[in-house]
Amino acid sequence: MPDLCRIDGIGEVTAKAIRTFFNDENNLELIHSLKNAGVTLESNFITIPKEGVLKGKTIVISGTFTQHSREAYEQIIEQHGGKKGSSISRKTTFVLAGAAMGPSKKEKAESLGIPLINEEEFLSMINKQPE
């Protein structure tokens, strides 16, 4: 249970309910039946981070993306300990820059020396295993 409690939004009560669910033989049989029927029980959409690699970082999202929606990126940032910024400022750590990023945002980031990170660089950053 302590490992589950480390996940944002899961407290001791929820962790206990999860453990109870997976300790019930009927639930395990149901899961096996679903797997055998072809139901995919894994997702590569958002992974639970090992560490909060974005902890203390403020990220502004700008532009359009191909691998995830802006809303999904907001969730990914939060799940990895970061904060989504609404506008570029000196407090911005970096900009997650997609295609069609507004020229004024790009100019402001560059004038403040704030790095622009593309989608692939961002996904690589959050998927790296701590050494």
Backbone as a ProteinNet text record, in pm:
[ID]
protein_1_A
[PRIMARY]
MPDLCRIDGIGEVTAKAIRTFFNDENNLELIHSLKNAGVTLESNFITIPKEGVLKGKTIVISGTFTQHSREAYEQIIEQHGGKKGSSISRKTTFVLAGAAMGPSKKEKAESLGIPLINEEEFLSMINKQPE
[TERTIARY]
79.8	0	83.8	199.5	275.1	309.6	339.7	372.3	252.8	134.1	14.8	-10	17.2	-6.3	86.3	193.5	284.3	225.8	122	58.5	-36.2	-22.7	-106.7	-254.4	-330.5	-473.8	-513.4	-416.6	-448	-402.2	-499.2	-469.7	-478.5	-472.1	-473.3	-603.3	-717	-846.3	-852.9	-813.9	-816.3	-715.9	-596.7	-494.4	-545.3	-613	-668.1	-774.5	-859.5	-963.6	-901.6	-793.8	-725.2	-666.9	-601.6	-542	-651.4	-762.3	-873.6	-926.3	-940.8	-990	-900	-768.3	-676.9	-650.6	-692.1	-679.9	-803.1	-905.7	-1028.4	-1013.3	-1020.9	-1002.7	-1102.3	-1226.6	-1326.8	-1283.3	-1224.8	-1177.9	-1061.2	-971.8	-859	-907	-1008.6	-1066.4	-1129.5	-1197.4	-1258.3	-1150.5	-1041.7	-931.6	-874.7	-854	-804.2	-901.6	-1030.3	-1131.5	-1126.7	-1112.5	-1105.3	-980.4	-866.8	-743.2	-758.3	-815.4	-835.2	-931.7	-1021.8	-1117.4	-1056.1	-931.4	-862.9	-865.7	-917.5	-919.8	-777.8	-733.5	-601.4	-612.4	-535.8	-543.2	-426.4	-342.9	-228.9	-246.1	-188.7	-196.1	-59.1	-25.7	98	68.6	-55.8	-96.5	-27.5	-43.1	21.9	76.5	203.9	264.4	281.7	273.9	296.5	447.4	490.3	633.5	699.9	827.2	907.7	950.5	978.6	1021.4	946.9	935.2	873.6	977.7	1006.9	1113.3	1085.6	961.8	928.2	902.2	932.9	907.9	977	898.7	952.7	965.1	922.8	934.3	797.9	799.4	678.3	692.7	595.3	601	481.9	508.1	402.1	387	264.1	234.9	188.7	247.7	209.6	218.6	121.4	122.6	32.3	48.2	-31.4	62.5	7.1	88.5	30.5	117.3	73.2	53	127.2	121.3	17.4	-8	-107.5	-175.9	-291.9	-362	-297.6	-329.6	-279.5	-325.6	-450	-503.6	-425.6	-389.4	-310.7	-173.3	-112.9	16.7	5.4	-104	-125.5	-126.2	-196.4	-202.4	-65.5	6.8	140.3	232.1	225.8	308.4	276.1	148.6	108.3	147.3	129.1	161.9	311	391.2	536	589.7	498.6	539.6	553.1	525.8	539.4	412.4	424	310.6	295.4	171.5	145.7	130.5	215.1	205.4	108.7	43.9	-51.9	12.1	121.1	190.2	339.9	417.7	562.8	610.3	691	749.1	885.9	952.5	1083.6	1073.3	954.4	933.4	916.5	901.3	884.2	1016.2	1011	1130.7	1160.3	1055.4	1068.4	930.2	928.9	804.5	798.5	687.5	661.1	604	688.1	655.7	613.8	490.3	439	442.1	388.8	378.5	284.1	302.5	218	220.3	335.2	349.4	342	270.8	256.6	390.5	414.1	542.3	571.8	468.8	493	538.8	482.1	526.9	670.5	700.1	835.5	935.5	901.1	987.7	1007.8	900.5	911.1	1000.2	980.7	1063.1	1209.8	1237.5	1375.4	1435.7	1357.8	1410.1	1440.7	1367.9	1392.1	1491.3	1535.8	1630.2	1567.2	1438	1365.7	1370.4	1416.8	1429.4	1294.2	1296.8	1181.3	1210.9	1122.1	1138	1028.8	1067.4	964.6	902.6	800.6	722.8	809.2	895.6	978.9	1078.3	1138.4	1232.7	1162.4	1041.2	965.1	932.2	882.6	846.9	970.2	1081.8	1206.2	1246.9	1231.2	1266.5	1186.7	1058.2	975.4	983.2	1030.3	1038.4	1174.3	1271.2	1403.5	1395.9	1463.5	1469.9	1577.7	1551.3	1655.9	1774.4	1894.4	2015.3	2055.9
-120.8	0	126.9	129.1	253.9	302.3	210.1	251.1	317.2	264.4	324.2	462.8	484.5	614	722.3	683.9	782	842.5	782.5	833.3	945.4	1058.7	1174.2	1136.7	1167.8	1141.4	1008.6	926.5	798.5	803.3	793.6	791.5	650.2	638.3	505.8	430.2	500.3	433.4	373.7	452.3	403.6	290.9	306.7	201.9	71	80.6	-39.6	-104.1	-21.5	-74.2	-143.8	-87.4	-149	-283.8	-286.6	-411.9	-517.8	-477.4	-569.2	-625.2	-537.7	-580.6	-688.7	-665.1	-759.9	-883.4	-883.3	-1002.6	-1093.1	-1048	-1125.9	-1216.3	-1346.8	-1445.9	-1425.1	-1385.8	-1362.3	-1248.6	-1144.6	-1033	-1075.6	-1157	-1205.5	-1293.1	-1375.9	-1459	-1371.4	-1264	-1172.1	-1107.1	-1065.4	-1004.6	-1104	-1228.3	-1330.7	-1352.6	-1356.9	-1374.8	-1260.6	-1139.2	-1022.8	-1028.2	-1063.9	-1076.4	-1182.3	-1297.5	-1406.4	-1367.3	-1274	-1228.1	-1121.2	-1081.9	-985.2	-842.2	-819.4	-683.4	-644.5	-526.8	-476.3	-402	-447.3	-388	-294.5	-271.7	-182.7	-63.1	47.8	169.4	231.5	280.9	355.5	503.9	541.4	681.3	765.5	730.2	801.7	699.4	707.9	615.7	682.9	603.8	655.8	674	793.2	817.7	750	714.6	662	776.2	888.7	1008.7	1125.8	1232.8	1353.9	1432.4	1388.3	1448.9	1595.6	1638.3	1777.8	1858	1798.2	1864.6	2000.4	2102.5	2237.1	2311	2248.1	2310.7	2363.7	2479.4	2537.8	2531.2	2467.8	2444.1	2511.1	2586	2646.3	2561.5	2530.8	2451.1	2545.5	2531	2617.8	2540.7	2560.7	2495.6	2373.9	2296.1	2174.3	2054.2	1938.3	1819.2	1699.4	1600	1482.3	1359.6	1348.6	1226	1230.2	1347.8	1363	1498.1	1510.8	1638.5	1732.2	1858.7	1955	1916.5	1872.6	1832.3	1714	1619.7	1504.7	1550.9	1646.3	1697.3	1769.9	1839.9	1904.3	1799.4	1689.5	1580.6	1517.9	1495.9	1435.8	1524.8	1654.7	1749.1	1739.3	1741.9	1734	1600.7	1491.7	1359.6	1340.9	1419.3	1409.3	1521	1584.6	1681.3	1824.1	1851	1986.1	2066.9	2191.4	2284	2343.2	2349.1	2407.9	2558.3	2632	2777.5	2825.3	2938.8	2990.1	3087.4	3152.5	3244.1	3239.4	3278	3273.7	3390.2	3355.4	3456.6	3406.9	3486.5	3445.4	3319.1	3287.1	3167.3	3041.3	3058	2944.1	2868.9	2736.8	2653.7	2625.5	2584.6	2565.3	2566.7	2579.4	2577.4	2445.3	2372.2	2253.9	2308.3	2312.3	2381.5	2283.6	2296.7	2215.8	2293.4	2231.2	2297.6	2417.5	2514.1	2633.2	2710.9	2708.9	2789.2	2936.1	3013.3	3155.8	3227.4	3311.7	3380.8	3472.2	3531.3	3619.8	3540.4	3421.1	3337.1	3291.4	3252.7	3207.9	3321.1	3439.6	3555.7	3588	3582.3	3612.7	3509.6	3381.1	3276.7	3298.9	3326.3	3348.4	3471.2	3579.4	3701.1	3679.9	3587.4	3557.6	3442.3	3382.5	3271.3	3141.7	3126.3	3006.5	2903.6	2782	2679.7	2637	2605.2	2547.4	2398.4	2314.4	2169.1	2114.4	2034	1977.2	1853.3	1802.7	1690	1566.2	1531.6	1412.7	1428.7	1548	1574.2	1566	1620	1617	1474	1394.1	1255.9	1175.7	1200.9	1134.8	1175.5	1302	1354	1284.1	1267.8	1211	1058.6	996.4	850.4	795.6	882.4	837.3	778.9	668.7	604.9	673.4	698.7	757.2	662	720	636.8	613.6
0	0	0	64.5	64.8	-75.7	-168.6	-304.8	-372.5	-353.2	-412.5	-356.7	-230.8	-167	-221.2	-287.2	-347.3	-473.8	-529.9	-650.9	-610.7	-677.5	-648.7	-660.3	-556.8	-557.4	-496.5	-457.3	-393.8	-248.9	-158.8	-16.6	36.8	169	231.3	205.9	205.7	185.4	44.9	-54.5	-192.8	-211.9	-155.5	-166.3	-106.4	7	71	-18.6	-81.2	-170.4	-291.3	-343.9	-458.5	-417.7	-302.6	-254.9	-231.7	-171.2	-146.7	-278.5	-377.9	-508.5	-567.3	-566.2	-629.7	-544.6	-420.4	-336.8	-348.4	-417.1	-434.5	-556.9	-535.3	-642.8	-756.9	-726.8	-832	-925.1	-867.4	-949.6	-1038.2	-984.9	-1065	-1180	-1153.8	-1260.3	-1367.8	-1326.9	-1422.6	-1509.8	-1449.2	-1523.9	-1624.8	-1582.5	-1674.8	-1790.1	-1760.4	-1865.6	-1966.1	-1916	-2004.9	-2092.6	-2032.3	-2110.3	-2218.8	-2182.3	-2279	-2389.5	-2360.1	-2461	-2551.7	-2522	-2608.1	-2558.5	-2438.3	-2383.7	-2342.8	-2387	-2351.4	-2219.2	-2122.2	-1989.4	-1960.9	-2058.7	-2041.4	-2133.7	-2092.6	-2171.4	-2182.1	-2298.7	-2313.8	-2323.4	-2294.1	-2302.5	-2197	-2072.2	-1964.2	-1866.7	-1838.6	-1745	-1610	-1506	-1372.3	-1355.9	-1322.3	-1315.2	-1196.4	-1214.4	-1104.8	-1013.7	-1072.5	-1001.6	-1063.4	-989.1	-1041.7	-1121.2	-1243.4	-1322.7	-1355.7	-1341.3	-1370	-1241.7	-1127.8	-1000.1	-996.3	-959.3	-948.4	-1080.3	-1188.7	-1320.2	-1364.7	-1428.9	-1486.7	-1638	-1702.5	-1846.5	-1913.4	-2017.3	-2097.9	-2223.7	-2259.3	-2378.8	-2489.1	-2607.9	-2718.7	-2849.9	-2936	-3067.2	-3071.1	-3177.2	-3194.6	-3193.4	-3155.7	-3134	-3206.5	-3234.4	-3308.8	-3220.5	-3110.8	-3031.9	-2919.2	-2864.2	-2756.9	-2772.7	-2712.6	-2713.1	-2610.6	-2619.2	-2520.9	-2380.4	-2369.5	-2239.3	-2182.2	-2268.5	-2223.5	-2175.4	-2246	-2203.2	-2068.8	-2046.9	-1916.9	-1806.3	-1829.4	-1730.4	-1709.7	-1817.4	-1808.3	-1724.8	-1750.2	-1674.4	-1526	-1491.9	-1351.5	-1288.4	-1360.7	-1307.3	-1284.3	-1351.3	-1334.2	-1244.3	-1171	-1070.5	-1117.8	-1244.2	-1297	-1284.7	-1322.4	-1319	-1458.1	-1507	-1638.1	-1620.6	-1691.2	-1688.5	-1794.3	-1769.4	-1866.8	-1965.1	-1922.8	-2013	-1984.7	-2083.1	-2070.6	-1984.8	-1884.2	-1795.8	-1750.9	-1668.8	-1616.8	-1531.3	-1481.5	-1399.7	-1484.4	-1615.4	-1705.6	-1719.3	-1699	-1712.2	-1859	-1932.8	-2076.8	-2139.3	-2272	-2347.9	-2422.5	-2405.5	-2486.5	-2617	-2718.5	-2843	-2951.7	-2994.6	-3103.9	-3234	-3338.3	-3467.8	-3453.5	-3536.1	-3539	-3407	-3340	-3219.4	-3259.5	-3182.5	-3212.4	-3214	-3314.4	-3324.6	-3205.7	-3147	-3032.8	-2910.9	-2890.8	-2779	-2801.8	-2923	-2954.9	-2931.2	-2977.4	-2960.2	-2811.7	-2734.2	-2590.9	-2520.8	-2552.8	-2492	-2526.1	-2651	-2693.8	-2625.9	-2612	-2548.6	-2400.6	-2336.8	-2194.8	-2176.2	-2285.4	-2277.2	-2229.1	-2255	-2212.3	-2325.1	-2294	-2398.4	-2456.9	-2585.3	-2654.3	-2670.9	-2617.9	-2623.9	-2714.7	-2814	-2901.5	-2836.8	-2900.8	-2848	-2821.2	-2914.9	-2899.2	-2784.7	-2773.7	-2664.4	-2529.3	-2522.5	-2398.8	-2357.4	-2451.3	-2420	-2378.4	-2442.4	-2405	-2263.4	-2230.3	-2098.6	-1987.3	-2007.9	-1900.6	-1895.5	-2001.7	-2003.7	-1964.3	-1939.9	-1897.6	-1758	-1739.1	-1607.9	-1524.7	-1395.8	-1313.3	-1300.1	-1297.5	-1289.4	-1146.6
[MASK]
+++++++++++++++++++++++++++++++++++++++++++++++++++++++++++++++++++++++++++++++++++++++++++++++++++++++++++++++++++++++++++++++++++

